[in-house]
Amino acid sequence: MYSIGGISKMFQLPISTLRYYDKEGLFPHLKRVNGVRQFSEIEIETLRVIDCLKKSGLEIKDIKEYIALCSLGNATLKQRKAIFEKQKEEVLQEMEKLQKVLSMLNYKCWYYDQAIEKNDEAYVQALSFNQLPPQIQQYYKHSHEDY
């Protein structure tokens, strides 16, 4: 069993956040001994899932709904899986956006390396697409898609 302070340190979450989660019903199996919350491995796993769902963009009200579905047992397995499938798709879309950002950052780092090396930005600006190294062409194309 773990204290709220121990869990706070373990997950780097304020104690107030853990109390809020408890108040919202996100720990339906949380035990109290003399009014003191006692976190078990069940709550630790629940926190891992909450963290995952939050990072994937799900709001607390929707996480609360997910926790409620869990308490209903096997009858909600498909609904719970659907929540994770939806969030997985959202994460994949966000990753693609970030990959485009990374491509632009890679392209611009190369661009400025060349300009610094030649001490002349006009040199780089005058390069045609076909004069760019193949990897830099890929970065450029990827970062400029859908614009």
C-alpha positions as CSV (number, residue, x, y, z in Angstrom):
1,M,0.0,0.0,0.0
2,Y,1.1,3.5,-0.8
3,S,0.3,6.8,0.8
4,I,-1.0,9.8,-1.2
5,G,2.4,11.4,-0.7
6,G,4.2,8.4,-2.1
7,I,1.9,8.3,-5.1
8,S,2.4,12.0,-5.6
9,K,6.2,11.5,-5.8
10,M,5.9,8.4,-7.9
11,F,3.8,10.1,-10.6
12,Q,5.1,13.6,-10.1
13,L,1.5,14.8,-9.5
14,P,0.4,17.3,-6.9
15,I,-1.5,15.7,-4.0
16,S,-4.4,18.1,-4.9
17,T,-4.7,16.4,-8.3
18,L,-4.9,12.9,-6.7
19,R,-7.5,14.2,-4.3
20,Y,-9.4,15.6,-7.3
21,Y,-9.2,12.3,-9.1
22,D,-10.5,10.6,-6.0
23,K,-13.4,13.1,-5.7
24,E,-14.3,12.5,-9.3
25,G,-14.6,8.8,-8.7
26,L,-11.5,7.7,-10.7
27,F,-10.4,5.4,-8.0
28,P,-13.5,3.3,-7.3
29,H,-11.6,0.7,-5.3
30,L,-9.5,3.1,-3.2
31,K,-9.4,2.0,0.4
32,R,-9.2,4.3,3.4
33,V,-7.8,3.4,6.8
34,N,-8.8,5.9,9.5
35,G,-9.7,8.3,6.7
36,V,-6.2,8.0,5.1
37,R,-6.2,7.0,1.4
38,Q,-4.3,3.7,0.8
39,F,-3.3,3.3,-2.8
40,S,-2.7,-0.2,-4.1
41,E,-1.4,-1.6,-7.3
42,I,-4.9,-1.2,-8.8
43,E,-4.8,2.5,-8.3
44,I,-1.2,2.7,-9.6
45,E,-2.4,0.9,-12.8
46,T,-5.4,3.2,-13.0
47,L,-3.1,6.2,-12.7
48,R,-1.0,4.9,-15.6
49,V,-4.2,4.6,-17.7
50,I,-5.4,8.0,-16.7
51,D,-2.0,9.5,-17.6
52,C,-2.1,7.8,-21.0
53,L,-5.6,9.0,-21.7
54,K,-4.9,12.5,-20.6
55,K,-1.8,12.7,-22.7
56,S,-3.8,11.4,-25.7
57,G,-6.2,14.4,-25.3
58,L,-9.1,12.8,-23.4
59,E,-10.7,15.1,-20.8
60,I,-11.3,14.1,-17.2
61,K,-15.1,13.8,-17.8
62,D,-14.4,11.3,-20.5
63,I,-11.9,9.4,-18.4
64,K,-14.5,9.3,-15.7
65,E,-16.9,7.7,-18.2
66,Y,-14.2,5.2,-19.1
67,I,-13.7,4.3,-15.4
68,A,-17.5,3.9,-15.0
69,L,-17.5,1.5,-18.0
70,C,-14.8,-0.5,-16.4
71,S,-16.9,-1.0,-13.3
72,L,-19.7,-2.5,-15.4
73,G,-17.5,-5.5,-16.4
74,N,-17.4,-7.5,-19.6
75,A,-20.5,-6.0,-21.1
76,T,-18.5,-2.8,-21.9
77,L,-15.3,-4.3,-23.3
78,K,-16.1,-3.1,-26.9
79,Q,-17.0,0.4,-25.7
80,R,-13.7,0.6,-23.7
81,K,-11.7,-0.6,-26.7
82,A,-13.4,2.0,-28.9
83,I,-12.2,4.7,-26.5
84,F,-8.6,3.5,-26.9
85,E,-9.0,3.1,-30.7
86,K,-10.2,6.7,-31.0
87,Q,-7.4,8.0,-28.9
88,K,-4.9,6.0,-30.8
89,E,-6.1,7.6,-34.0
90,E,-5.8,11.1,-32.5
91,V,-2.3,10.4,-31.3
92,L,-1.3,9.1,-34.7
93,Q,-2.7,12.3,-36.3
94,E,-0.8,14.4,-33.8
95,M,2.4,12.5,-34.5
96,E,2.1,13.1,-38.2
97,K,1.7,16.9,-37.5
98,L,4.8,16.7,-35.3
99,Q,6.7,14.8,-38.0
100,K,6.0,17.7,-40.4
101,V,7.3,20.1,-37.8
102,L,10.4,18.0,-37.3
103,S,10.9,17.9,-41.1
104,M,10.8,21.7,-41.3
105,L,13.2,22.0,-38.3
106,N,15.6,19.6,-40.0
107,Y,15.4,21.4,-43.3
108,K,15.9,24.8,-41.7
109,C,18.9,23.6,-39.7
110,W,20.5,22.3,-42.8
111,Y,19.6,25.6,-44.6
112,Y,21.3,27.7,-42.0
113,D,24.3,25.4,-41.7
114,Q,24.8,25.9,-45.5
115,A,24.3,29.7,-45.2
116,I,26.7,29.9,-42.2
117,E,29.3,27.8,-44.0
118,K,29.2,30.0,-47.1
119,N,28.5,33.1,-45.1
120,D,25.8,33.9,-47.6
121,E,22.1,33.1,-47.4
122,A,21.6,34.0,-51.0
123,Y,23.7,30.9,-51.9
124,V,21.2,28.6,-50.3
125,Q,18.2,30.5,-51.6
126,A,19.6,30.1,-55.2
127,L,19.8,26.3,-54.9
128,S,17.1,24.5,-56.9
129,F,15.2,21.7,-55.4
130,N,17.2,19.1,-57.4
131,Q,20.5,20.5,-56.0
132,L,19.4,19.7,-52.4
133,P,20.7,16.5,-50.9
134,P,18.2,13.7,-51.1
135,Q,17.4,13.6,-47.4
136,I,17.0,17.4,-47.4
137,Q,14.6,17.1,-50.4
138,Q,12.5,14.7,-48.3
139,Y,12.4,17.1,-45.3
140,Y,11.4,19.9,-47.6
141,K,8.7,18.0,-49.4
142,H,7.3,16.6,-46.2
143,S,7.2,19.9,-44.4
144,H,5.5,21.6,-47.3
145,E,2.8,19.1,-47.9
146,D,-0.8,20.4,-47.5
147,Y,0.2,24.1,-47.8
